[in-house]
């Protein structure tokens, strides 16, 4: 195996490790988005997510709203990072002649 192939195989393994770590973190984060509703002059926050073909809403306490919004934003970042890792792995596999690198 050439030096370039070794480097690509190492990068492929690194990408897999990153993907596993991101997926583990993703499983701990809430799905959906936070919606603010104003009812009779007061603002209420709800975590909304899809459950099949229905949209479910869970009340979020006012003092927890910022934290939940940050968690939802973090989930969005992780999903984007996972897509980038997948794209990177596909490029590496193409460069290695279509065969996946050994793990």
C-alpha positions as CSV (number, residue, x, y, z in Angstrom):
1,X,0.0,0.0,0.0
2,X,1.4,3.4,-0.9
3,X,1.9,6.2,1.5
4,X,-1.1,8.1,0.0
5,X,-3.3,5.1,0.4
6,X,-2.3,4.7,4.0
7,X,-3.0,8.4,4.7
8,X,-6.4,8.1,3.0
9,X,-7.2,4.9,4.9
10,X,-6.2,6.6,8.2
11,X,-8.4,9.6,7.3
12,X,-11.3,7.2,6.5
13,X,-11.0,5.6,10.0
14,X,-10.8,9.0,11.6
15,X,-14.0,10.0,9.8
16,X,-15.7,6.9,11.0
17,X,-14.7,7.6,14.6
18,X,-16.0,11.2,14.4
19,X,-19.2,9.9,12.9
20,X,-19.8,7.5,15.8
21,X,-19.1,10.2,18.3
22,X,-21.5,12.6,16.6
23,X,-24.2,10.0,16.4
24,X,-23.8,9.2,20.1
25,X,-24.2,12.9,20.9
26,X,-27.1,13.3,18.5
27,X,-29.1,10.6,20.3
28,X,-29.1,12.7,23.5
29,X,-30.4,15.8,21.8
30,X,-34.1,16.8,21.4
31,X,-35.7,16.5,17.9
32,X,-37.8,19.3,16.4
33,X,-37.8,23.0,17.1
34,X,-38.9,25.5,19.7
35,X,-42.0,27.5,19.0
36,X,-43.0,30.6,21.0
37,X,-46.7,31.4,21.3
38,X,-48.2,34.5,22.9
39,X,-51.5,33.8,24.7
40,X,-53.2,36.6,26.6
41,X,-50.0,38.7,26.6
42,X,-47.8,35.9,28.0
43,X,-45.2,33.9,26.0
44,X,-45.2,30.2,26.2
45,X,-42.6,27.9,24.6
46,X,-43.2,24.5,23.1
47,X,-40.8,21.9,21.6
48,X,-42.5,20.7,18.5
49,X,-41.5,17.5,16.6
50,X,-43.0,15.1,14.1
51,X,-44.2,11.8,15.3
52,X,-45.2,9.9,12.1
53,X,-47.7,12.2,10.3
54,X,-48.5,14.2,13.5
55,X,-46.8,17.2,15.1
56,X,-46.3,16.7,18.8
57,X,-45.9,19.7,21.2
58,X,-44.3,19.5,24.6
59,X,-44.4,22.5,26.9
60,X,-41.0,24.0,27.8
61,X,-40.7,26.1,30.9
62,X,-39.7,29.7,30.4
63,X,-36.4,29.3,32.3
64,X,-35.5,26.2,30.2
65,X,-36.4,27.7,26.8
66,X,-32.9,29.2,26.0
67,X,-31.2,25.9,27.0
68,X,-33.6,23.8,24.8
69,X,-33.1,26.2,21.9
70,X,-29.4,25.8,22.2
71,X,-29.7,22.0,22.2
72,X,-31.9,22.1,19.1
73,X,-29.3,24.3,17.4
74,X,-26.6,21.9,18.4
75,X,-28.6,19.1,16.9
76,X,-28.8,21.0,13.6
77,X,-25.0,21.5,13.6
78,X,-24.4,17.8,14.2
79,X,-26.7,16.8,11.4
80,X,-24.8,19.1,9.0
81,X,-21.4,17.7,10.3
82,X,-22.6,14.1,9.8
83,X,-23.5,14.9,6.2
84,X,-20.1,16.4,5.7
85,X,-18.4,13.3,7.2
86,X,-20.4,11.1,4.8
87,X,-19.4,13.2,1.8
88,X,-15.7,13.0,2.9
89,X,-15.8,9.2,3.3
90,X,-17.3,8.9,-0.2
91,X,-14.5,11.0,-1.6
92,X,-11.9,8.9,0.1
93,X,-13.5,5.6,-1.1
94,X,-13.5,7.0,-4.6
95,X,-9.9,7.9,-4.3
96,X,-9.1,4.4,-3.1
97,X,-10.6,2.9,-6.2
98,X,-14.1,2.3,-4.9
99,X,-13.0,-0.1,-2.1
100,X,-13.6,1.0,1.5
101,X,-10.6,1.6,3.6
102,X,-9.8,-1.0,6.2
103,X,-11.0,0.0,9.7
